[in-house]
């Protein structure tokens, strides 16, 4: 099992947490992005550069994951594809997407997207907080405990 990161929009402090976990637990972490990323020199940390374009990184992640892998992403459609393929998806804010909840989250995301397109909702997500960071760390620790 390994961890894949939809890295273009992943907060830096989450990446740093993943780097530390990779070293500590000796588990592979691969960042996938359409731009060059700086990563620590480690046999457990890699980056994969994909061409620019809409959802190119997402499609590559779905191609590469195996059942049981963890994908770090805030992208709900990507999370749905990951879960459909037998993986788990974890939002950088700490929400774990599974078979039990991904359908509802995808429906809610689509509704909000429609409302935003119609001008009924303005703005984006709330700022990233220390509570989000802690929720992510807790979910990551649970997954790592099960992975070993």
Beta strands, then each sheet from edge to edge (+ up, - down):
strand 1: 3-6
strand 2: 29-33
strand 3: 45-49
strand 4: 70-72
strand 5: 88-90
strand 6: 96-97
sheet 1: 3+ 2+ 1+ 4+ 5+ 6-
end
